[in-house]
């Protein structure tokens, strides 16, 4: 069973009830690069050229599948994980990986949770992982934020918080880190892989796999990608092939892997290298928090990933909240049409910043995040958040998707 988090996939999901398994079991014409394909092996060797890490939890998941038990596999990331660039859901890397599990362990009950949301970083990921993924008690999680995270202390902190949040969750899941790249080789792999090594996690790099092949002339970026970021069907198949080859490699030597029984349950993690300020991070929406004051806003599902948004629909719209938090952020809507307004944010009556509902570059995704406040004491306190239209704003439309609270 495949569970998804966006309108595009939900529309397809209506059809999946009768035909999804047959779609997944059908190969992708001319792009079926899967495990054990000889053309993939040089790329695979580079992709997994990291310290092996502790494979106890992953080996345990494979053993459970071998025994015919129920397995829940989660994918957390941005637009590549969501499936962007693929011609259909059946051609994205998540579906290919699901196909591998389904065919490899037909006696097991396999459920896949796709929590990919386009244009989002680990900062939003750490706020939404509980409600969108960990609530499903996953046995295994694949996580990819290398393209959307930046080389910054901010992203390093949110990424490490996310690693720890997943590893310490109730189902004690195995965690595999994935690293995508863009056309010019930009990604946060170096920072994220350092954290992966520190936590002894298995890692797979799509960037390390394909970049040398492009340099050698084996294929071009446009051969494997729809644009400067998103893999096309062939690129998604390569990405999936790297993952499934890794899984086959571990499965083939399952009897030789020493499993640390203590690591199958919650074990003591190494000392964090960044402040652990997002361990209780979550999103407050119109379904979970009542504004202190609200004028000119309506509540409805504007954003197709996240329900219960506040939408400013008239001039002079005003909204405020009282929250208890150490850290405060905001998730809001942006558009390339230039029809949204600019709104000022105040915390405890102190101006913080102006949020622009438009992408001035005329490209971008439908959501954006900003951190608004970070406690200097590290202690939670009550704060008032006020969001008002900027006096210079021509347009009034503005959508607050949620408050990011920790």
C-alpha positions, 0 to 999 in steps of 0.5 A: 500500500502506498500512502502519499501527501499531495494532490497530484498523487492523491488523484492517482491514488483513486485509481491505485485501488485496482491497478497500482500493483500492476502499474508498479510491476510493469517495467519502465520502457527504455528506463528500467535501470534496476538492481543488479544491472551491470551498467549501474554497478560503477555508479553504485560503487561510487554512490555507497563510497561512505563508511558502512555504519551500523546496519543492525536496524536495516538488517532487522527490517530485511529479516522481518520482510523475509519472515513475511511480517508487516513492513512500513517504509517511509520516504521523507524529502522534497520534490524529487521524493514527491516524484517531480520529473517522472512522467507518472507515479509509477516511474518515480524512484519511490515507486520503483523501490516499493516494486523491489520490496513487493517482488522480493518479499511477496509473502510480506505486507509492505506499506510505503509512506511517501512524505515528499513535499516539493521545495521543502528543507529539513527545517520544515521536515523536522516540523512535519515528520511526526504527523506525516511519517512517524505516526505510521510507525515506520520500520525504515526511513529514507531521507533526502534533503541534500538539494533543498538544504543549504550549507549553513549552521541553520540547516545543519541543526535542523537536519541533525534534529531530524536524524535524532527525532527519527532514530529516537521515535517509538518504532526504532526505525532504520534510517538511510540518508540519500543525497541528490544533486542538481545540474551544476553539482550543488548539494548539501551532501558534504555536511549531511554525510558528515552527520551521517558518518557521526551517527553511523548511518548508511548513505547513498549518493545519486550525485556521486553516481551520475556526475562522473558519468556526465563528465565522462560523456556516458550521458548528459544531464538532460538525458537523465533530468527534466530540468536543472533539479528533477530527474526524469524517468531514467534519472528516477530509475537510476536513483531507485537502482542505486537504492535497490542494489544497496538493499540487495547487497545487504540482503545477500550478506544478511547472515554475515552482518553482526546485529547489535541487539541494543540498537534494535531498540532505542539506544543512546545516541552520541552527543549532538553537535548542534543545539537540539531545539526542534525535538518537539517541533510541530505545525499549528494550523487553523485546525489546531490553534485559535487566533487571538484576533482575526480580521479579513481572513478566511479559513480553507484549504488553499495549499494542496499539501497542507489543509486549514490555511488562513487566507487574507481576502480583504484590504486591512487584513490582520491576524495575531496569535499567542503561542508558548514556544522556544522557537517560532517560524512560519509556513506561508504560500508564495506564487509566481503570478505576482498577485499576492501581497507583502505582510509584516511580522511582529513578535511581542510588538517588535518588527521581525521581517516582511514576508513577500507572497510573490517570487520576484524571480518568477519561479519557485514552489508554492510554499516557503518557510522563515524562522521568526524567533529563537529563544536566547534562554532556551526556555519556552515562553508565551509570545504574541505573533502579529501579521499585518499587511505592509503599507506599501503592499499593492495586493491584499492576498496572503496565505498563512499555511501554518505556524512552526512551533518548537 
